[in-house]
Amino acid sequence: MRPSTSPLQLLLGKRDFYAGGLMILLGLGVALKGSTYRAGTLMHMGPGFLPTALGILLVLLGIGIAAASLSDTEEDQRILPEHPEWWAWFCILMSPVLFIVFGRYFGMAPATFSCVFIAALGDRTASWLSTFVLSTVVTIFGVGLFSYFLQVPLPVFTWRGSL
Amino acid sequence: MITTALTDLWHGFGVALEPHNLWWCFVGVLVGNMVGVLPGMGPLATISILLPLTFGMKPVGAILMLAGVMYGAQYGGAICSILLNLPCHPPHAVTCLDGFPMTKQGRGGVALGLTVIASFVGASWGITEMIFLSPLLVRAALQFGPTEVCSLMLLGLLAGSTLARGSPVKGVAMTVLGLFLGSVGTDLETGSERYTFGLTELDDGIELIALALGLFGLAEFMNSVNQVAPINTAYTNVRLRDMRPSKAEFKQAFLPMWRGTIVGSLCSLIPGTGPTIASFVAYATEKKISRHPEKFGTGLIEGVVCPEASTHSSVQGDFIPTMSLGIPGDAVMALLLGALMIQGIVPGPQLISQHPDIFWGLVASFWIGNILLVLLNVPLIGIWVKMLAIPYRYLYPSAMFFVCIGVYAANNDFFQVGEVAVIGLFGYILLRLGFHPAPILLGFVLGPRFEENFRRAMLISRGDITVFVQRPISAVFIALCVILIGSQIYFRLRGSKVDVLKIPEHPPATPSAPTLTPQQVPATPAE
């Protein structure tokens, strides 16, 4: 990373600064929410005791991680990889979402097809045809295995079913 | 003592040889062997995918199969390292150093053959250790009250998070995060809801399978997508008769094999040091005592056999604390414990006496599974290598389907599928920020039991926190925790992190699966 003079600038260029920051935020959230539950005494602990303590611990660890980043000499401080795969990431994350939507309203076969289809589109080399073939094959095998053989209670085809 | 262990083992063989148990053991090692070869599919993801399928099974068959996946994958991982120079499975990364040069010299078959033998030797030793050590440990552990259990868990969690890959502080942060995630849902003691944000689906807590598949499935796919280059299969034509080592080669491998085994079993006794560390330590030791250390890295048999034997002996040894104390050493073990808990079996020292069929059946199935693996590995290597030709672009979408349907089938609820997506995204962010998510699982599985025991200990001691250092056994565990943290700080301050474990020449980074290689040589306070 480029040499910078002010410690703040130095921090902002470090990956662990953000790592620590995330832990601090998480810890704060956990501790603040935890303090709304009854903490009780050490002898009779309430439900809020341990989570609050964990949240505070997480904040302290986060501070430690962020502070240690000052002496971090590693060259590569990028958070994103060299070639961000926004499209592929989006496709992979959409895969379970489509599975939920199609599974709920149309049944297992459409859910399987759509979930494999969108995930496969994330690959750079994927063509429409190869994606289509792959999704069809997985759907046939998957539905056969899970619906007929393992009897997962999800209808193969349905229309806005009563799920 | 020894005779009771042997009669119990005999009983275990009876259990493991029942046709359906034998079948599940076979399925487990076969699947494990296969995914062990495939880059980008680890045993963690596979066990999580198979986990929902085991709900309908009997507990013995379920655990036999899932454990089989685990050690089966260890056999497969070596194939990748030796023939393809792909350190895609961390415990086998060191094997690349000498395994691939051997392959280039046309001796890949011999390397594989010897690896199989070394693996079997290592595993056998680990299993024997488990047979005789576990009852002893259990006898001691049955004396433990909640205070001791609590500090033992603390030690296990600390060791699991600080000795694993990456920065120790980050590891501890992940463990704490896991402990917190374990507390989501209805509080067992008071019945009040915690962190559910009004979602009734979260009342039972976060689903273990959703967590595991999010962190080790989805996040891992996001990490590897479009990063996996086609694999160079130029050296993968291994014929069966190439695999038989000559007498001289066998003699050369014999002693390193045993040294590796001993190192592995010692490593497995330290909680938290998994097979990866064992293999690195074994390689370093072997190099140190060798008469010609400069030849390491050029295709030396010792450099292949020693780390492989130690990996296997450590994998089997890791089951000891998991099964006899209920304290898992790493994420895979945590997942196996989770599988037992889903089946309604409470892990802990009482497991062996209450469910002898599970414990001894598992031990016996290790023998059977390892023999099966030796038999399978030899003829199947050719097929596994062909499977490597399956491009990642077919692999991960299919795996996505298994993830979705597996999580759905666990509870027949779409909500958990959504959990996977959220956890997967979060897990990927953690990965990019340099965290290793494995300790999360450790904390998550132990969390509820830790809280329960902590509360009980506090109740008994009337809120006196010093009870942890007042009771002698507990004090020992706490002292070990302090030593562990102290040594980490000491090594950090001295700046010399891991001299012993510094591998002079890391395997030439192949373009494929760069992120699956151990980013950092595991840091241990080894002298």
Boltz contact constraints between the chains, C-beta under 6 A:
constraints:
  - contact:
      token1: [A, 15]
      token2: [B, 434]
      max_distance: 6.0
  - contact:
      token1: [A, 19]
      token2: [B, 433]
      max_distance: 6.0
  - contact:
      token1: [A, 19]
      token2: [B, 434]
      max_distance: 6.0
  - contact:
      token1: [A, 23]
      token2: [B, 173]
      max_distance: 6.0
  - contact:
      token1: [A, 30]
      token2: [B, 180]
      max_distance: 6.0
  - contact:
      token1: [A, 42]
      token2: [B, 458]
      max_distance: 6.0
  - contact:
      token1: [A, 42]
      token2: [B, 463]
      max_distance: 6.0
  - contact:
      token1: [A, 43]
      token2: [B, 458]
      max_distance: 6.0
  - contact:
      token1: [A, 43]
      token2: [B, 462]
      max_distance: 6.0
  - contact:
      token1: [A, 43]
      token2: [B, 463]
      max_distance: 6.0
  - contact:
      token1: [A, 45]
      token2: [B, 455]
      max_distance: 6.0
  - contact:
      token1: [A, 47]
      token2: [B, 187]
      max_distance: 6.0
  - contact:
      token1: [A, 47]
      token2: [B, 190]
      max_distance: 6.0
  - contact:
      token1: [A, 47]
      token2: [B, 192]
      max_distance: 6.0
  - contact:
      token1: [A, 47]
      token2: [B, 194]
      max_distance: 6.0
  - contact:
      token1: [A, 50]
      token2: [B, 451]
      max_distance: 6.0
  - contact:
      token1: [A, 51]
      token2: [B, 183]
      max_distance: 6.0
  - contact:
      token1: [A, 54]
      token2: [B, 176]
      max_distance: 6.0
  - contact:
      token1: [A, 54]
      token2: [B, 179]
      max_distance: 6.0
  - contact:
      token1: [A, 54]
      token2: [B, 180]
      max_distance: 6.0
  - contact:
      token1: [A, 57]
      token2: [B, 176]
      max_distance: 6.0
  - contact:
      token1: [A, 58]
      token2: [B, 176]
      max_distance: 6.0
  - contact:
      token1: [A, 61]
      token2: [B, 173]
      max_distance: 6.0
  - contact:
      token1: [A, 64]
      token2: [B, 169]
      max_distance: 6.0
  - contact:
      token1: [A, 65]
      token2: [B, 169]
      max_distance: 6.0
  - contact:
      token1: [A, 79]
      token2: [B, 432]
      max_distance: 6.0
  - contact:
      token1: [A, 85]
      token2: [B, 225]
      max_distance: 6.0
  - contact:
      token1: [A, 85]
      token2: [B, 226]
      max_distance: 6.0
  - contact:
      token1: [A, 88]
      token2: [B, 225]
      max_distance: 6.0
  - contact:
      token1: [A, 88]
      token2: [B, 226]
      max_distance: 6.0
  - contact:
      token1: [A, 89]
      token2: [B, 222]
      max_distance: 6.0
  - contact:
      token1: [A, 92]
      token2: [B, 221]
      max_distance: 6.0
  - contact:
      token1: [A, 92]
      token2: [B, 222]
      max_distance: 6.0
  - contact:
      token1: [A, 93]
      token2: [B, 421]
      max_distance: 6.0
  - contact:
      token1: [A, 93]
      token2: [B, 425]
      max_distance: 6.0
  - contact:
      token1: [A, 95]
      token2: [B, 400]
      max_distance: 6.0
  - contact:
      token1: [A, 96]
      token2: [B, 404]
      max_distance: 6.0
  - contact:
      token1: [A, 96]
      token2: [B, 417]
      max_distance: 6.0
  - contact:
      token1: [A, 96]
      token2: [B, 420]
      max_distance: 6.0
  - contact:
      token1: [A, 96]
      token2: [B, 421]
      max_distance: 6.0
  - contact:
      token1: [A, 99]
      token2: [B, 404]
      max_distance: 6.0
  - contact:
      token1: [A, 99]
      token2: [B, 417]
      max_distance: 6.0
  - contact:
      token1: [A, 100]
      token2: [B, 414]
      max_distance: 6.0
  - contact:
      token1: [A, 100]
      token2: [B, 417]
      max_distance: 6.0
  - contact:
      token1: [A, 104]
      token2: [B, 414]
      max_distance: 6.0
  - contact:
      token1: [A, 112]
      token2: [B, 401]
      max_distance: 6.0
  - contact:
      token1: [A, 115]
      token2: [B, 401]
      max_distance: 6.0
  - contact:
      token1: [A, 115]
      token2: [B, 404]
      max_distance: 6.0
  - contact:
      token1: [A, 116]
      token2: [B, 397]
      max_distance: 6.0
  - contact:
      token1: [A, 116]
      token2: [B, 401]
      max_distance: 6.0
  - contact:
      token1: [A, 119]
      token2: [B, 397]
      max_distance: 6.0
  - contact:
      token1: [A, 119]
      token2: [B, 400]
      max_distance: 6.0
  - contact:
      token1: [A, 120]
      token2: [B, 397]
      max_distance: 6.0
  - contact:
      token1: [A, 122]
      token2: [B, 225]
      max_distance: 6.0
  - contact:
      token1: [A, 123]
      token2: [B, 393]
      max_distance: 6.0
  - contact:
      token1: [A, 124]
      token2: [B, 226]
      max_distance: 6.0
  - contact:
      token1: [A, 126]
      token2: [B, 393]
      max_distance: 6.0
  - contact:
      token1: [A, 134]
      token2: [B, 394]
      max_distance: 6.0
  - contact:
      token1: [A, 138]
      token2: [B, 398]
      max_distance: 6.0
  - contact:
      token1: [A, 138]
      token2: [B, 401]
      max_distance: 6.0
  - contact:
      token1: [A, 142]
      token2: [B, 401]
      max_distance: 6.0
  - contact:
      token1: [A, 146]
      token2: [B, 405]
      max_distance: 6.0
  - contact:
      token1: [A, 152]
      token2: [B, 409]
      max_distance: 6.0
  - contact:
      token1: [A, 153]
      token2: [B, 412]
      max_distance: 6.0
